[in-house]
Amino acid sequence: MTAPTTRSRRFIAIPLGMAMATALAFLPNVNASAAPAAGTAGATTAADVAGKISAEATPLSYVVNVRSGHGTSSHVKKAIAKAGGTVVTSYDRIGVIVVHSSNADFAKTIRKVRGVESAGSTRTAPLPAQSTTDVGTPKALTAEEIADVDAAAGQDPLEPLQWDLPAIKADKAHEKTLGSKKVTVAVIDTGVDDTHPDIAPNFDREASVNCVSGKPDTTDGAWRPSAAESPHGTHVAGEIAAAKNGVGVTGVAPGVKVSGIKVSTTAGFFYTEAVVCGFMWAAEHGVDVTNNSYYTDPWYFNCKNDPDQKALVEALTRATKYAEKKGTVNVAAAGNENYDLAADEITDPTSPNDSTPSDRVIDPSECLDIPTQLPGVVTVASTGAKGIKSSFSNHGLGVIDIAAPGGDSTRYQTPAPPATSGLILGPLPGGSWGYMAGTSMASPHVAGVAALIKSTHPHASAALVKALLYAEADATPCTDPYDIDGDGKVDAVCEGSKNRNSFYGWGTADALDAVTK
């Protein structure tokens, strides 16, 4: 199925009649390294480079992948400078170097250098001023809607509207435990408003950072979104760990810590260098679980037969594997286009989304949605209030690992009262709450359950946490036929058995089993 052209990440527009403007986004104005003086060794190379760089050129960003664990060799550093590049930072443990260069042939040149295993541009064009009618813009709760909620004893005020919690037995799990404050979930996303009353009690400042440039920025508050930026990360953080404190909503794991790792530009682009930084920061700062409700721009699918895209896949594979080796469980959203990710081919009309996209037919086994389809990453599909696959959720036998509530149109899946919306309720920056939907909202439910498992089994490795996550999931049989809109036409085909299939993977996440088994 061909997806609509949209720049939204892992959340979906159930039409809400709202739009959000974003701020301008420009690449860092980093100058290329100075060329050697005439008459010195390397002068010819410098002249060649100078011919490729105009005075007005805007630098692009690149990842250069070398042998890991040994630091960047002086040979490679010199080659980067000769090719017109400036090293922004390097992640020596995984052999990934972030470089800026105005040389249009930088990647092609540096790939020929001894010791360079792959290299590629992380984007296709300098970014112009951007604005968006973001399909994920939330529907904020009104004061009247908040006042109308009648919470039972022991519930947070808005918890009766959270049909998603009993859908994974999180309400029953909270009677046993809220999770351990020794466990931290990092939200790698658009930023987290840690001043929100639902998030502030559980916020882990030491594990929070701004990684947008590809290099960690630990300035106080740098992890927060600006007023012009998406509320996405704040909503996700609240779904995971909103405190059970008599205010607003309740998270799946309301006793664990949550941190914000900001990786998106003000225009909402998630570039490779930022995401690599995010995983490396999480790995080095004791994070137990990461949530990744996005795909890495500008390519929805990164094809390994393209040298640039191959380098992006390699850099992020190294980063996610390193984080898991350090004990981190990485959880990611499956996407919102109703794609079959196990199909022989998919038509992708959205890439590259930072310049001029065009239709391209890809093989999803060779062209990967990253980090979602990377080895070891937990891939999450979305369900609605009736417990069946959301109308928009991607699927795929052997690709989807697990399912969880991400919401759906109330027209398709209506929740039982007192809940009134089929979407997912969560915090918004500035102290309010609102509804959103998408696999973006499903993934944090699984991240929260993984945090509860880690709380119950504090010495469990990342591999064991994942094994328990799948083993404890409630087997969910195929929905067949799947006609979500009731028009008599099949909207997607489910393949596999009750215990593992293309819609629900190993089943629907179970928070109660996470704290009792």
C-alpha positions, 0 to 999 in steps of 0.5 A, a space after each residue: 500500500 502506498 503511504 500518503 506523503 507526510 513528514 510525520 514520524 511514528 504517529 498518525 493524524 486521526 484528523 484533529 483539525 489542528 496544525 503546528 508551525 515549526 521553526 527554521 532549521 539550518 545545518 551548522 555553519 561549519 567551515 571546511 579545514 584550511 587547505 595546505 599552503 601552496 608549495 607544501 605537500 597536499 597542495 594539489 589535493 587542496 586545489 581539487 577540493 577548492 574547486 568543489 567548494 564555493 564560497 556560498 556552499 553550505 556544509 552537509 553532514 557525513 558519517 565515516 565508519 572505520 574500525 572500532 575500538 582504536 580511535 581515529 587514526 592520524 591517517 584518516 584524520 588527515 584524509 578527512 581534512 584534505 577532502 575538505 572535512 571537519 571532524 565534529 566528533 568521533 565515537 571511537 568505541 564503534 568507529 563512527 566519525 561525524 564530519 561536516 564538509 562543503 565538498 560535494 565529492 567528500 563521501 566519494 573521496 573518503 571512501 577510497 581512503 585506507 581504513 575507511 569501511 564506509 561513508 555517506 551523507 546523512 542528508 540530501 540537501 541543505 535545509 530551507 525554512 520549514 513548516 509543517 501541518 504535522 499529522 501528529 498534532 495532538 488534540 488537547 483536553 479542554 478544561 471542561 473535559 478534565 472536569 468531567 472525569 470521575 476518577 475512582 479511589 487510587 486512580 490519577 484524575 485522568 486515568 479513567 480515560 486511559 483505556 490503554 492501561 487495562 488493555 495491557 493489564 498495567 492497572 493490575 500491575 500497579 497493584 503489585 508495583 510501580 517499578 523501580 527508581 533504579 531503572 531508567 527509560 530514555 526517550 530518544 525523540 523531539 525532546 522532553 518537557 521535564 517541568 511537566 507535573 506528570 514527568 518532573 517526579 521521575 525525570 533523570 537529568 543525568 541521563 538527559 542530553 541534546 544530541 541534535 548536532 551529533 555531539 552531546 550538549 549537556 546544557 541544562 534544559 537542552 533536552 526540552 522542546 521549544 514552544 515551536 517544536 513537536 510535543 511528541 517526546 513529552 507525550 511518549 515520556 508520559 506514556 512510559 513513566 508519568 508519576 502516579 501522584 494525584 495529577 493528570 495521567 498514569 504511565 505504564 511504569 510510573 515508578 521508574 525514571 525517564 530521561 530525554 535525549 533530544 535528536 530531532 531538529 526544530 523542523 522535525 528531522 531525525 538525522 543519523 549523527 544525532 541518533 547515533 549520539 543518542 544511543 551512545 549517550 544512553 549506553 554510557 549513562 546507565 539507561 536500561 531501555 530506549 524508546 524510538 518512535 521515529 525513523 531516521 531521515 531522510 530515507 524511510 528505507 535505507 538501501 544497502 546497495 547505495 553507498 550513502 544509505 549503506 553507511 547510515 545503516 552501518 553507523 546505526 547498527 553499530 550504535 544499537 548493538 553497542 547499547 545492547 551490549 551495555 545492557 540497554 533494550 532498544 524498542 522502536 515503532 513499526 511505522 504508520 503506513 499499513 505496509 507489509 514489511 515482509 513483502 517482496 516489494 514496497 513503493 516508497 513515495 516519501 524519500 528523500 524527505 529533505 529535498 525532492 522525494 519520488 516513488 521508488 520500489 524497494 525490497 524491505 529485506 534489503 532496504 531497512 527502516 532504521 532503527 526499527 528493522 535493525 538486528 536486536 531492536 524490538 519492533 512494535 505494532 499498534 493496536 486500537 481500543 478493540 485490541 486489533 491492529 490499528 488501521 495504520 500500523 505496519 505489519 510483517 511476519 518475522 518483522 513485528 516482535 510484539 504489539 501494544 496500544 497505539 490507538 485508532 480512529 474512534 470510528 474504527 475502534 471505540 473504547 468502553 466507557 468512561 473512555 471517550 476517545 480511541 486515541 492515547 492520552 498523555 502529557 503535552 509540554 506546558 502542563 497540559 494533556 492531549 490525545 495522539 495515536 500511532 505506532 509512536 504511542 504503541 512503542 512506549 507501552 512496550 518500553 514501559 513493560 520492559 522497564 517493569 521486567 527490568 524492575 522485577 529482574 534487576 540483574 537481567 541482561 538485555 537479551 533476557 529482558 527481551 526474551 521475557 517480554 516476548 514469553 510473557 506477551 498474550 498470544 493474539 491470533 490473526 484478525 482474518 479477514 481484516 476489514 477495519 473500515 467495514 467496506 467489504 474490502 480486506 485492508 491487510 492480510 495477517 499471516 502466521 499462527 496464534 503464537 506468532 504472526 505478522 500483525 501482533 508478533 509474539 502477542 500483546 504486551 502484558 504488564 501484569 506478567 512483567 511484575 509477577 513472573 
